[in-house]
């Protein structure tokens, strides 16, 4: 296996970032940096986020063929706004620390330096957006076509319809964030999914059938919807299926009956 294949996927940590940065700028590794397509920092560090932001920006800029960037967040997304602009990252994966008792505070405006992101995956973050006139407006609200959220919260007035071009929406919740599945915010999303959707996955992995929801996502407002996968809901009546968009090709319902039913 050649060095260029080894360099395609890079996983490192904040404490090793300086060494890696020096290697790709001062050694023969500089010649293979263009082969890096995925870069990941999997362990969060508040110190690293605030003291190595410029260094991370230099690495992202040097990896001109970087397509997927994965970062773990310790406490908030604020430091991300200080990264330099880039137009080559197409897939952005951001994970809040699972050791936190609450989702990481995440202002989507902090992503305004990412100009070409088409796939955005967020895990265990509390989505917010600063609506003041002075706040930067991220381009990715118009570039993201696939959005995946895992155990994510948000508060009104923010809604996922802020992503104006989203075609694929994947939302998943586990018992860790079961409280959010009772919120009007999630139910509001289900009752009015983004009209641009072609694929919708909404999985509530709550284990017991007794925890399954008696309400269902309303899909009539998605005229281009082709695929829907639902889990964690009671089995709906025939009227629900009759109201589904005629464009649907695949309907996947994961259903468990009550014991003795």
Secondary structure, DSSP 8 states (H G I E B T S, - for coil): --HHHHTTEEEE-GGGHHHHHHHHHHSGGGGTGGG--EEEE-S--HHHHHHSHHHHHHHHHH-TT--EEEEEESSBSGGGGGS--BS---EEEEEE-TTSSS-EEEEGGGGTTB-S--EEEEESEEEE---STTS---THHHH--EEEEES-EE-TT--GGGSTT--EEEEEEEGGGGGGGGSHHHHHHHHS--TT-SEEEEEEE-SSGGG-BS-----TT-TT--EEEEESB----HHHHHTS-TT--EEEEE----TT-
